[in-house]
Amino acid sequence: MSKTAPTTWRRTLAALAGLAVTFGGLTLVASPAQAETVGTLFVEPSTGDQDTFMVFETDAPCPEGTQAVKAFITGPGITDDGNNNLTGNTDYTILQNNSAGGKEVAAGATLKQVFQNYGLPQTATYDITVRCMSTNGVTLYGDFVGQIDIVATGGLNLTYSQASQAEETTTTLEVGPTDPIAAGTQSTLTATLTPSDAAGSVQFKRDGINFGAQVTVVDGAATFTGAVPQGNAQLTAVFTPSDTNLFTPSTSAPVSYLVVPKPVITGNPKVGQQLTCNVGTTAGTNDFAWLVGGTADGTQHGATVTVPRSWGGKKVACEVTTTKSSHSLTQDSDTVSVAAAPIKNTKLPTISGTPKVGKKLTCKPGSWTPKPTSFAYQWLRNGKKIKGATTSTYKLGRADKGRKVACKVTAKAPGVKPASAVSKAKAVA
């Protein structure tokens, strides 16, 4: 059975010499004082009955100088008068070592034999003591003490079980970096154990579900590094002792931790349609900005926007700043390309100049929205194309006399279908 030495135990040697007095050749030895407690013992098997011969395992060796040991029981109905020994003086040097670095002491008597000297057992907790001493029992070097819980079942019959002697532990959890953090970021979870020599392992949990592998406690701490799944969750650290006889389990207070996914734009990237910036969590406070060609549009601040004409033909992303407890995280979505707004004519083209053979006419393109990047011209005679007349000016010829002339303007811009408009026709004299 693997045992670990307790957090602190006193190593002070209780070398208390007996007081010898001689009367007429007869030497009397006074009863020695109570020995110092130097450690803890455990019983094997850990459960049994009145007829079980127990083995007592100490969690450390006896103090230096020990020559012999004995084991005895005390508790309700049992006085320490020498009739309560479970084993008599045993040569310390012949005891078997155990895995905890202590010794194994085999009982020479059962609990039933002890209670035969004192009466019926009681349902209560009793102390078992292994005493380290000199051969004659005069000098005491220290006691190892443990406890068993006895349940009286009638007559001299009973059952017993090892009573818990575990030291209370506390577990605290720290998580870094400080949240909110971006999804995929490596976080470090550190569990700190008190007492620092508590042996065992720690399981980290996210909302009560195991997260990562169990980590062995080393020098009072257990650390795990990994990417915490996205969302707002409660992280805890659960300590499980290697030996529940020595240390109690403990769970840290929960740590709220916010992992924010990268924002995503959904919707129809067209002028007049809606786009929504999805951040994936409502925890913390989210502030939104919209980036057009990499520059923030100061007129748009909501999670959902109706695409204005000014965004047409440009790349758009949303920027989200998530704040929690004065700490902030800013992330940008991927860009989407907004289709350019269709070109519309708001004022027809016009013709200036004298409509007379031999005179020059000029076509003004009119007004358009959004603003085109270029114009193409086509002059018309009675509604039909005039071959070669494709500039903004046209010199009237004999073929135009008595006919009506107009100009057709085609507005162009990258990424959109061209749009055309025709001026009012003028009669040529």
N, C-alpha and C positions, 0 to 999 in steps of 0.2 A: 504493500500500500504506500503510495507516494505521499509524503507530507512535506510541508515547507515550514521552516522555523517562523514563529510569530513575529510581529513587527518589533516589539521590544520585550525583552525579558531580562530580569536582573541576574547578573553573573556573580553577585556578591556571595562569597563563601560563608556559610553559616557554621563555622567551625567552633561550635559551642562545647567546650569541655565540661564533662560531668564533675560535680563537686564531691570529692571523696572524703569521708570522715571516719576515723578509726576509734572504736570503743572496745577496749579489752580484747584487741586482736581481731575484732570483726569489722570489716570494711563495708560501709553502706554507700551506695551511689545514688545521689539525688536525681529525680526525673529531669531529663534535659529540657531546655526551652523549645518552643515551636520553631521548626526550621523555616528558612527563607524560601519562598516560592521562586523557582528558577526556570520553570517551563510548563508545558502542557502535555498531558498524555491522552491517548485514545485507546478505546477497547476494541478488541477483535475476538469474535465477530461483533459487529456493531449492534446486533440484536440477538436476544437469546432468552433463556428462561432460568429457573432456579438451579438447574442441574448443569448449566454450561460452565466449562472451565475456560475462563477468559484469558487472553494474552494482552498485556498492557504495553503500549508502544509510546516511548517518550519522543519528543520532537528535537532533542539535543542530548549530548552526553551529560553524565553527572559531572559536577565540578571536580577539579583536580584534587586528589587525595582520597577519593571515595574508595572504600574497600568492599562494601556490601550494600545491598538494597533490600527493602521489604515493601510489600504492597498491602494496603488496608483500606477499609471502607468506613465512612462515618456518615451520620445523618439521623433522621427521626428514629428514635428507639435504640440507637447504637451509640454507646460511649466508647471512648478511646482508652480501653483498659487492657489491651493486649489480647483480648479474645476475638477481636474483629479483623485479624490478619487474614488476607487472602493468599499470601505467601510469606514464609519466614525469611530470616536473614539468608541472602543468596550472595555468593561470591561474585562481585561486580565484574571481575576480569573474564568470567566464563559466559557472560550474557551475549546473545547474538546481536549484531548490528542490524539496523533497519535502513530502509531507503531514505529516511529523513535525516540520517546522521545520528540518530539516537539509538536506544537499546530496546530489546524486547524482553519483557518479564512475564513468564508463564505463571498463572495462578495455580496454587497447590490445594485450594479449597474452592468450593462453589458458594454461591450466595445462600443456598439452602443451609449449608453447614454453618455459616455465620449466624443466620437468623435463628438457628436452633439454640444458640447461646443467649439470645436476647428476646425471643418471642416472635410474634407474627410480623411480617413485613408490612409497611404502610405504602400507600400510593403517594409517592413524593420523589423529589430529586435528591440523590445521594452523591457525596464526593468520593472519588477513588484517588488515593495518593500513593505514589511511588517515592519512597524516601531514600536519599543517598546518605550514607553514614559510614562510620568506622565499624570494624568487625564486631566490637562489643556494644555498638549502639550508643556509645557515650557522646561521640562527636558527630554532629549533624552538619551535612554539607549543602543540603537543599532538597526541596520537594517539587515533584512534578504532579500537578493536580488536574483531574478531569472530572466529568460528571456523567451519571447515568440517570435516566428517568425510569422509575420502577412503578409498575402497575400490579397491585396485589390482586390475585385471582381466587383466593380462598386457601385457608390453611397456610402452609409454608410455600405454596405455589405462587409464582409471579412471572411476569415478563419484564424485560428491560430493553432499553435502547439508548444508544449514545446520545447524550444531550448536546445540543449545539453550543459550541464554544467559539463560534466564529466571531472575528472582529468586524465591526461595521465598516463598510467602505462607502465612499462617495465618488461619483464620477462627474466630471465637468467636461463640457464640449466647447471647443472653439473652432470656427470655420473661417477660412480666408481664401481669396481676398474678400473685402467687405462687399456685400451685395448692395444694389442689383448688379449682376454680371451678365455678360452675353453667353448665350447657349454655346456649348463646346469649350468654354474656358475651363482650364484645370483648377480645381479647388482642393484645398488641403484641410482635412478634418482631423483634429487632434483631441484625443480623450486623455485626460489627466486623472490618475487614480490617487486617492488618499485612503489608507497609508501607501507610501510610495513603493513598498515591497510586496504589495498585493499581487499574487501570481494568478494568471489566467489569460483570458482573451477578451477582445472587444468586437462586437458586431455593430456596425453603423447601420442606421435605418432611416428611410425617407418615408414619412407618413406611415410609420409602423411596418414598412416592408424592407427586408434586407437589401442593403446597398453595398456592393463590393464584398470582398472576402473577409472572413474573420481575421483579426490582427492580434498577434501575441503581444501582451504587455511587456515592455522592457523598460526597466528603471522608472516605473510608475507612469508610463505613457504608451499610447498606441496611436499610430498615424496612418491615414489612408489618403492617397492623392488620386483624383480622377475627375471626370466631367460629370457634374450632377445633372440629372435630367431637367429639362426646362419646366418652368412653372413655379408657383409659390408653394413651398412645402415646409413641413416641420422635420428637422433633422435631430436625431437622438443617437446617443452612444450607450450600448448595453454591455455591462461588464459581467462575465461569467467566470467565477473563481475556479482554479484548478482543483481546489479542495474546499468544499463547503463547510468542513469542520473548522477551517482556519479563517476564511473570509466570507462575508455575505455578498450576494449579487447586488448590483446597483445600476440605476439608469440615470443618465444625465437629464437635466431640464431641457425641454425642446428649444431648438434654435430655428427661428423663422428665416428662410433663405429663399431669395427670389432670383431665378434664372430666366432671363428674358430672351425669347427667340428673335431672330432677325425679322424686321417688319416685311410684309408682303403687300403689294398693291393688287387689288382685284377691281373688276369693273371693265367698262368699255372705253378704251383710250381714244375717244373722239370728242371733238368740240361739241359742247352741249350735253354730253353724257356724264354719268357719275363715276368717280373713282373713290375707292375706300382704302385707307391705310390700316392694315390688320397687324396688331402687335402681339397677339397670341396670349395676352394675360391682362387682367384688369387690376392686378395688384399694383400697389404704389400709385403714383400720379404720372400720367402720360401727357406730354405736350407735343403737338404736331406742327411740323413745318413742311412746305412743299418746295422742292428744288427743281427749277426749270433751267436746263442747260447748266446745272451745277450751282446756280444762284437762287437763294431763297426768294420766293414770291411773297412779299410782305403783306399781301391782301388775303392770303389763304392760310388759316390756322386750324381748321377742323380735321377730324379723322376722315370725313367724307366731303368731297368737293364736286361741284359741277364745273367741268373743264371749260375755261374761258377761251375765246378766240385767240388770245395772245399766246396760248400754249401750242397752237397748231404748228405741226412740223418740227416739234422740239422733243428732246428726251426729258422725261419727268421722273423724279424719285420722291419718296416721302422720308422725312427725317423724324425720328421719335426720341424724345428725351424722357426716360423713366426715372423718377425720383422716389427714394424711400429713405426716410430718416436722415435727411440732409445729404445723402449720397446719390449721385446721378450717373446715368449711363446714356450715351447718345449713339444711335445706330441708324444707318441709312438702308433703305430697301434697294433692290436692283432697279434699274431704270426701265421705263416703258416708253415707247415711241408714240406720241400723239399724232394722229393723222391731221394734216394741214386742213384748215377750214376751207370750204369751197368758196371760190371767188364769185362775188355778186356785184353787178352793175347798179350803182345807186343814182347815177345821172348819165343820160345818153351822151354819146359822142356828138360833137357839133362841128359844122363846116364854116370856116371864115373865108372871105374873099368875094370877088364879083363873079357871078355865074355867067360868064360870057366867053365865047370862043376866043382863045388866045390868052386868057387870064389864068392865073395860078390859084388853086384852092388849097387850103390847109385844113387837115383833120385834127381836131383836138379830142383826146381819148375819153373825156368825161371822167366820172368819179367811180371808184371801185373799193370794195372791202372784202377781205383785207387788202392791203396795198400790194398790187402786182409787182413783180420784179422786171417785167418787160411787156411790150405791146407789139402786135403784128397788125398790118393794115392791108386792106383790100378795098379798092374803089369799085363801085357798082354803077352800071348804066341800065336804067330801067330794071333794076333788081338783079342783073347778071354781071358776072365778073368781067372787069376790063383787063385784058391780058397785059401783064407787066406793070400794072398800076398797084404797087405794093409798098409804097412809102407813105409818109404822113402828108406829102404834097402831091398835087396832080394838076398838070396843065391841060386845060380844056382844048379839044380839037374839033375839027369839022364834024366828026362822027357823033359828037355829043350835042350838036345844035338841035334844039327842039326836043331833046330828051331830058330825063330827070337823073341826076347824079347824086349818089350817097356814098358814105364811107362806112366800112365794117371794121370794127376794132376787136381784136382778140387779146384778152389779158392773160398773162402766164405767170406762174409761180411754181417753185419746186414742189413735187410731191402731190400736186392737185391737178384735176382736170381743167384745161383752159376753158374760159368762158368768153362769149362774144356778145357784142351789142352793135346795132346799126343806127347811124344818125338819121335825122330827117332828110329827105331828098330835096335837092334844089333844081329848079327848071333852068336849063341853059338857053340863053338868048343867042 
